[in-house]
């Protein structure tokens, strides 16, 4: 792997590195009679590598610093410029700020009994590029979906949607996913960037189920980076460590502070001594990147526990450039009450599904247990609503309530019907789980409501049946897809963390 070898395999390797030029000025005698030394600290030696270009050919690029090499004597050859290439080998993390230093020191020759004395010293500091997540508002490049038993129709719908959006479509074959369809949970796409190069980087989650080898074996490659963080105690890995529980907002300004790359969102438990949270090594990594200051939400009220089950962002051409969509039991009950008052209390949910008992609007509204559970789930969503309004400085006009009901499963929430917020966003094209709501005047009233909210924003709503292949397995379209997106036009080095 590139970060483990000590020689350039091709000139493409050199394009991944940053240029460093050591310029020497002064009488030749100064450099002939004294020693010019490049050196780094021991603590930085595993975080960078330095190559000296001693000629134009590949083999003339000599690895001189890093990997336990702490100093290098620059031989005087009469040249006024010495060209070096510097590579970063470690991401910022809890015990590493991302800053590394290379020092140049001119040492005065002395007698054998005395140490060499410094005549001049200079230092250059490099900032290793942070890993940056990409929100739904950025244009898609590639859509990834797993091929599993029974989802051929779903794959066909995804392929058509990718074609509409103008992005590449990649299927992870069954032999590579071991019937693990939850590709959103396995990995998160992001990128690193320097002034001369942008490199996509996949972050591999610690969940390690059937897809555990896919990011490393099938995504990592030439011009595609890879990073992972594994907790020491692998038995401690929970559903909260899956990356359906890791999202990022579009750019926002909060109390005058700009977040031009958005803010990372992660789900946790309510503050509690016994509450679960995302693995500390993953959290530490996300916080250490600095440029997308994380916000913690409450997701443990959900059976699966992922924030993508109740929230997402869609692009919009007005206001802040996006809308936050939140699942809303209150909005759903209100819609169903309106339809009952209009005389449609007998209209059935789940029509057309062979393996699901149909239920009328009137029956749903009369179910006290369902109503009580959803009143609690609405409070959980409202808690997150307040956090998001505060941490992203959103107003009610920036938020849309998407009708949704949840069932109570062992005291936690699962989607009562396909969870429409758990959608795929490909530019203006939305792949939304088909809710199979009550059909009134030949239209699903849930679909009609969502269209009335989103289509005025210029969005295209495509309702797709994921009931048997995803919904009944406690997930939806977003859980079963993953998207690599274009990077931000904004450059991270122009912001103040």
C-alpha positions in Angstrom: 0.0 0.0 0.0 1.1 3.6 -0.7 1.4 4.6 2.9 3.6 1.6 3.8 6.3 1.5 1.0 9.4 3.7 0.8 9.7 4.2 -2.9 7.6 5.7 -5.7 5.8 3.1 -7.7 4.9 5.6 -10.4 4.8 9.3 -11.0 1.2 9.1 -10.0 2.4 8.5 -6.5 4.3 11.8 -6.6 1.1 13.6 -7.6 -0.4 12.6 -4.2 2.4 14.4 -2.4 3.1 18.1 -1.5 6.1 19.8 -3.0 8.8 21.2 -0.7 11.7 23.2 -2.1 14.8 23.9 0.0 16.5 27.0 -1.4 20.1 27.8 -0.4 21.6 31.3 -0.8 25.0 32.5 0.1 28.7 31.8 -0.7 29.4 28.2 -1.7 32.0 28.0 1.1 29.3 28.2 3.7 27.7 25.0 2.5 30.9 23.2 1.5 32.4 23.7 5.0 29.3 23.1 7.1 26.5 20.5 7.2 22.9 21.1 6.0 20.5 18.9 7.8 16.8 18.1 7.4 15.2 16.6 10.4 11.8 15.7 12.0 10.7 14.8 15.5 10.3 11.2 16.6 6.6 11.8 17.2 6.1 12.9 13.6 8.1 10.0 12.0 5.1 7.7 11.5 2.9 10.5 10.2 4.8 11.7 7.2 7.4 10.6 4.6 9.8 12.8 2.7 11.4 11.9 -0.7 14.4 13.8 -2.1 14.2 14.2 -5.9 17.8 13.8 -6.9 17.0 13.6 -10.6 14.0 13.4 -12.9 13.7 9.6 -13.1 11.6 7.6 -10.7 14.4 5.7 -9.1 16.2 9.0 -8.3 13.5 9.9 -5.7 15.0 8.8 -2.4 13.1 8.2 0.8 15.0 10.3 3.3 12.7 11.1 6.3 9.9 9.2 8.1 9.5 5.6 9.3 12.2 6.0 12.0 14.4 8.2 9.7 14.7 11.4 11.8 17.5 13.3 10.0 19.0 13.6 6.5 22.2 15.3 5.5 21.7 17.3 2.3 24.9 16.8 0.3 26.2 20.0 -1.2 26.3 19.7 -5.0 26.4 23.4 -6.0 22.6 23.4 -6.7 20.7 26.3 -5.1 17.5 24.4 -4.9 16.7 20.9 -3.6 13.3 19.4 -4.4 11.4 17.2 -2.0 8.0 15.6 -1.9 6.1 15.1 1.3 3.4 12.6 1.9 1.0 12.4 4.9 0.6 9.0 6.5 -1.9 9.6 9.3 -5.2 11.4 9.6 -5.7 13.9 12.4 -7.0 12.0 15.5 -7.4 12.4 19.2 -3.7 12.5 20.0 -2.6 14.1 16.7 -3.5 17.6 15.7 -2.7 17.0 12.0 0.3 19.4 12.1 3.8 18.0 11.2 7.0 20.0 11.0 10.1 19.6 8.8 13.2 21.5 10.1 16.3 22.6 8.1 19.4 23.4 10.1 22.8 24.5 9.0 25.5 23.1 11.4 28.9 24.6 11.9 31.7 22.1 11.8 33.7 22.0 15.0 36.5 19.9 16.5 35.8 16.2 17.2 35.5 16.9 20.9 32.7 19.4 20.6 29.2 19.0 19.2 28.2 20.8 16.0 26.7 24.2 16.5 23.7 25.5 14.6 24.2 28.5 12.4 20.8 28.8 11.0 17.4 27.1 11.4 14.1 27.2 9.5 10.9 25.2 9.8 8.0 24.4 7.5 4.7 23.2 9.0 2.3 21.0 7.1 -1.3 20.4 7.9 -2.4 16.9 7.0 -5.7 17.2 5.1 -8.8 16.3 7.1 -11.3 13.7 6.0 -14.4 15.6 4.7 -18.0 14.2 4.5 -20.3 15.3 1.7 -24.0 16.2 2.2 -27.1 15.4 0.1 -26.9 18.8 -1.5 -23.8 17.9 -3.4 -24.1 16.3 -6.8 -23.9 12.4 -7.0 -21.0 10.7 -8.8 -21.6 7.0 -8.1 -24.5 5.1 -6.6 -23.7 1.8 -4.8 -26.3 -0.9 -4.1 -26.0 -4.6 -3.1 -27.5 -7.4 -5.1 -29.2 -9.8 -2.7 -31.9 -12.5 -3.0 -35.2 -11.0 -4.3 -34.1 -7.4 -5.0 -33.8 -7.5 -8.8 -36.7 -5.1 -9.3 -35.3 -2.8 -6.7 -31.9 -2.8 -8.5 -33.7 -2.0 -11.7 -35.4 1.0 -10.1 -32.0 2.2 -8.7 -30.3 1.9 -12.0 -33.0 4.0 -13.7 -32.8 6.7 -11.0 -29.0 6.8 -11.3 -29.4 7.2 -15.1 -31.8 10.1 -14.6 -29.4 11.8 -12.2 -26.4 11.3 -14.5 -24.3 9.2 -12.0 -22.6 5.9 -12.3 -24.3 2.8 -10.9 -22.3 0.1 -9.2 -23.8 -3.2 -7.9 -22.0 -5.1 -5.1 -22.5 -8.7 -6.1 -24.0 -11.3 -3.7 -20.7 -13.2 -3.4 -19.1 -10.1 -2.1 -21.8 -9.0 0.4 -22.7 -12.3 1.9 -26.4 -11.3 1.8 -25.6 -8.1 3.7 -27.7 -5.5 1.9 -27.1 -2.5 4.3 -24.3 -0.8 2.4 -25.0 2.6 3.9 -24.2 1.1 7.3 -20.9 -0.3 6.2 -19.1 2.8 4.9 -19.2 6.5 4.4 -17.7 8.3 1.4 -15.7 11.5 1.8 -12.5 13.0 0.5 -9.2 14.7 1.3 -7.9 17.7 -0.6 -4.7 19.7 -1.1 -4.2 22.6 -3.5 -2.9 20.3 -6.2 -5.1 17.2 -5.7 -8.4 15.9 -4.5 -8.7 12.3 -3.4 -11.9 10.4 -2.5 -11.6 8.4 0.7 -13.9 5.7 2.0 -14.4 5.5 5.8 -15.0 1.8 6.7 -17.3 1.4 9.8 -16.5 -1.1 12.6 -19.8 -3.0 12.1 -18.0 -5.8 10.2 -20.8 -7.9 8.9 -21.2 -9.5 5.4 -19.9 -6.3 3.7 -16.9 -6.0 5.9 -14.3 -6.6 3.1 -16.1 -4.6 0.4 -14.6 -1.1 1.2 -11.0 -2.4 1.4 -11.1 -4.9 -1.4 -13.5 -3.3 -3.9 -13.4 0.5 -3.2 -9.8 1.2 -2.2 -7.6 1.5 -5.2 -5.5 3.8 -7.3 -6.6 7.4 -6.5 -9.1 6.1 -3.9 -8.2 6.2 -0.2 -9.3 4.2 2.7 -9.5 4.8 6.5 -11.1 2.8 9.4 -11.2 3.0 13.1 -11.8 -0.2 15.2 -12.5 -0.2 18.9 -10.2 -2.4 21.0 -13.2 -4.4 22.3 -14.9 -5.6 19.2 -17.7 -7.1 21.3 -18.7 -3.5 22.3 -19.6 -2.6 18.7 -23.3 -1.8 18.5 -25.9 -0.6 15.9 -25.0 3.0 16.7 -21.6 2.3 15.1 -23.2 1.7 11.7 -22.9 4.7 9.4 -26.6 5.1 8.8 -26.0 6.8 12.1 -23.5 9.2 10.6 -24.6 12.0 8.4 -23.6 15.6 7.6 -25.6 18.8 7.2 -25.2 21.2 4.3 -23.2 24.4 4.9 -24.7 26.6 7.7 -24.0 29.7 9.6 -24.6 29.6 13.4 -24.6 32.7 15.6 -22.2 34.3 13.1 -19.8 31.4 12.8 -19.7 29.9 9.4 -19.6 26.1 8.7 -18.9 26.1 5.0 -18.5 22.4 4.9 -21.6 21.7 7.1 -21.6 19.9 10.4 -21.3 16.1 11.1 -24.4 14.5 12.7 -24.1 11.4 14.9 -26.7 9.6 16.9 -26.3 8.7 20.6 -28.3 7.9 23.7 -29.9 10.5 26.0 -27.4 11.5 28.6 -27.2 8.5 30.9 -24.6 6.4 32.7 -25.8 3.3 30.9 -26.5 4.9 27.5 -24.8 3.5 24.4 -23.0 5.8 22.0 -20.9 5.5 18.9 -17.5 3.9 19.5 -15.1 6.4 21.1 -12.4 5.8 18.5 -14.8 6.7 15.7 -16.1 9.8 17.6 -12.5 10.9 18.3 -11.6 10.6 14.7 -14.7 12.6 13.6 -14.1 15.4 16.1 -10.3 15.5 15.3 -11.0 16.5 11.7 -12.1 19.9 13.0 -13.6 21.3 9.8 -17.2 19.8 10.3 -17.7 20.3 14.0 -20.0 17.3 15.1 -23.5 17.6 16.6 -24.9 14.7 18.6 -28.5 13.7 18.3 -30.6 11.3 20.2 -31.3 8.1 18.2 -31.5 5.3 20.7 -35.3 5.6 20.9 -35.2 3.7 17.5 -35.0 -0.1 17.4 -32.1 0.1 14.9 -30.9 3.4 16.3 -29.9 5.4 13.2 -30.5 9.1 12.6 -31.3 8.4 8.9 -34.6 6.8 10.1 -36.0 10.2 11.2 -34.1 12.9 9.3 -32.5 13.8 6.0 -31.7 16.9 3.9 -32.8 17.7 0.4 -31.6 20.5 -1.9 -33.6 23.6 -2.5 -33.0 26.7 -4.7 -34.2 29.2 -2.1 -33.4 30.2 1.5 -30.4 28.3 2.8 -30.2 26.0 -0.2 -31.8 23.0 1.5 -34.6 21.7 3.7 -34.4 19.5 6.7 -37.0 16.7 6.5 -38.1 15.1 9.8 -40.4 12.1 10.2 -43.6 13.2 11.9 -46.2 11.0 13.7 -48.2 14.2 14.5 -48.3 15.2 10.8 -49.4 11.7 9.9 -52.2 11.5 12.4 -53.4 15.0 11.3 -53.5 13.8 7.7 -55.4 10.7 8.6 -57.9 12.6 10.7 -58.5 15.0 7.8 -59.2 12.1 5.5 -61.6 10.5 7.9 -63.4 13.8 8.3 -63.7 13.9 4.5 -65.4 10.5 4.6 -62.6 8.2 3.9 -62.3 6.4 7.3 -62.7 3.0 5.6 -59.8 3.6 3.1 -57.2 0.9 3.6 -53.5 1.0 4.2 -51.2 -1.7 2.6 -53.4 -2.5 -0.3 -51.7 -4.6 -2.9 -49.4 -6.2 -0.4 -50.0 -10.0 -0.1 -48.0 -10.5 3.2 -49.4 -7.6 5.1 -52.8 -7.2 6.8 -54.7 -4.3 5.5 -55.9 -1.7 8.0 -58.3 1.2 7.7 -57.8 4.8 8.6 -60.5 4.5 11.2 -58.8 1.5 12.8 -55.4 3.3 13.0 -57.0 6.3 14.6 -58.8 4.2 17.1 -55.6 2.3 18.2 -54.8 3.9 21.6 -51.6 1.9 22.0 -50.3 3.0 18.6 -51.3 6.6 19.3 -49.6 6.6 22.8 -46.4 5.1 21.4 -46.2 7.7 18.6 -46.8 10.6 21.0 -43.6 9.4 22.8 -41.8 9.0 19.5 -42.8 12.5 18.5 -41.3 13.9 21.7 -38.0 12.1 20.8 -38.1 13.7 17.3 -39.0 17.1 18.8 -35.9 16.9 21.1 -33.8 16.4 18.0 -35.7 19.1 16.2 -34.7 21.6 18.9 -31.1 20.5 18.9 -30.9 20.8 15.1 -32.5 24.3 15.2 -30.0 25.4 17.8 -26.9 23.8 16.3 -27.6 24.5 12.6 -29.5 27.8 13.3 -32.6 26.6 11.5 -36.1 28.2 11.6 -39.4 26.3 11.2 -39.4 27.5 7.6 -36.3 25.4 7.0 -38.0 22.2 8.2 -40.6 20.0 6.6 -42.6 17.4 8.5 -43.0 14.1 6.6 -46.0 12.0 7.7 -44.7 8.8 9.4 -45.9 6.4 12.0 -43.8 4.0 14.1 -44.6 0.7 15.8 -43.3 -0.1 19.3 -40.9 -3.0 19.2 -39.4 -4.0 22.6 -39.9 -0.4 23.7 -38.3 1.2 20.7 -39.5 2.4 17.3 -39.7 0.7 14.0 -41.4 2.1 10.9 -45.2 1.2 10.9 -45.1 1.7 7.1 -42.1 2.3 4.8 -40.2 5.2 6.2 -40.3 8.0 3.6 -37.6 10.1 5.2 -35.2 7.2 4.7 -34.8 8.2 1.1 -32.1 8.4 -1.5 -31.2 11.9 -2.7 -29.5 12.1 -6.2 -29.6 15.8 -7.1 -33.2 16.7 -7.7 -34.2 13.0 -8.0 -35.5 11.4 -4.8 -35.9 7.6 -4.4 -38.6 7.5 -1.7 -39.9 4.3 0.0 -43.4 3.6 -1.3 -45.6 3.9 1.8 -48.6 1.9 0.6 -50.9 4.5 2.3 -54.7 4.7 1.9 -55.7 5.2 -1.8 -58.2 8.1 -2.2 -59.3 9.2 -5.6 -56.8 6.8 -7.1 -53.9 8.4 -5.3 -52.0 7.3 -2.2 -52.7 10.1 0.3 -49.3 9.8 1.9 -47.5 10.1 -1.5 -49.8 13.0 -2.5 -48.9 14.9 0.7 -45.2 14.4 0.2 -45.3 15.5 -3.4 -47.2 18.6 -2.3 -44.3 19.4 0.0 -41.3 18.6 -2.1 -42.2 19.1 -5.7 -42.6 22.9 -5.3 -38.9 22.8 -4.4 -38.1 21.5 -7.9 -37.6 17.9 -6.7 -38.7 14.8 -8.5 -40.4 12.3 -6.2 -40.0 8.6 -7.2 -41.8 6.2 -4.9 -40.2 2.8 -5.0 -41.4 -0.5 -3.5 -38.8 -1.7 -0.9 -41.4 -3.4 1.4 -40.3 -7.0 1.3 -36.6 -6.6 0.6 -35.8 -3.8 3.0 -38.7 -2.5 5.1 -39.5 -5.9 6.6 -35.9 -6.2 7.5 -36.0 -3.0 9.5 -34.4 -0.7 6.9 -35.4 1.3 3.8 -33.9 2.8 0.6 -31.2 5.0 2.2 -30.0 2.1 4.4 -29.6 0.0 1.3 -27.8 2.5 -0.9 -24.6 4.6 -0.7 -23.5 7.6 -2.7 -20.1 9.0 -3.5 -20.6 12.8 -4.2 -18.6 15.6 -5.8 -16.4 17.5 -3.3 -17.3 21.0 -2.1 -16.0 23.9 -4.2 -15.0 25.6 -0.9 -11.5 24.7 0.2 -11.1 23.6 3.8 -7.9 25.6 4.4 -9.8 28.9 3.9 -11.9 28.3 7.1 -11.2 28.7 10.7 -12.2 25.6 12.7 
